[in-house]
Amino acid sequence: MPPGVTEAWKSAEKELVELAAAGNVLEATEIPQKEEIEKVIQKHKKDPTAIIAILQDVQDVLDYVPKESIPFMAEELGTSPAKIYGIVTFYAQFRLQPKGKYIILLCVGTACHVNGAQLVGKTITDELGISGGETTEDGLFTFEKVACIGCCSLSPVMVINEETYAMLNPEATRKVLKEYRDREKAEQN
């Protein structure tokens, strides 16, 4: 087993123990979408060698892998919560929280980097209070940094739910985020 994986598993085990001690790990009967998770596990015949496929299917159904479900899945598969948590946190394809309504993809490729993507990213973080890979507490925004969007001549670039914003700077970024917040407020009224 590679040393990094072993360390990730140890770290995962520690975090899950701390969550349990703090009362944050739910009992099996309180797991969000427990029935859907059980169906996925049954589909794979409780096969512990199918952990990645099971996690992919859980995420396809729920849009994320609930952290609270990890001890339950581990018990059902006859493995440790740390092993599952280690897999979920090792592979970028898995999320431990649902995506926001608006998905912000910030290009950090070479052209965007050279033309100010770091400032745009800092502005997003300052405005929304989240870093790359995180979702705002209200579930409105998810911020992802990506290697390339393919609009190098328009750099720096971000995409929000398939709408592309080009030649950004901090001021323009704040304006775009405000437009989305205002749109959301208008929809709620």
Protein Blocks (a to p, Z undefined) as FASTA:
>chain_A
ZZklmmmmmmmmmmmmmmmmnopaccfklgghklmmmmmmmmnoopaklmmmmmmmmmmm
nopacfklmmmmmmmnopafklmmmmmmmpmkbccbdcdfbdcdddfbfklmmnopmmmm
mmmmmmnopaehiacfklmaccdddfbgoiamlcccddeehiacehiafklmmmmmmmmm
mmmmmmmZZ
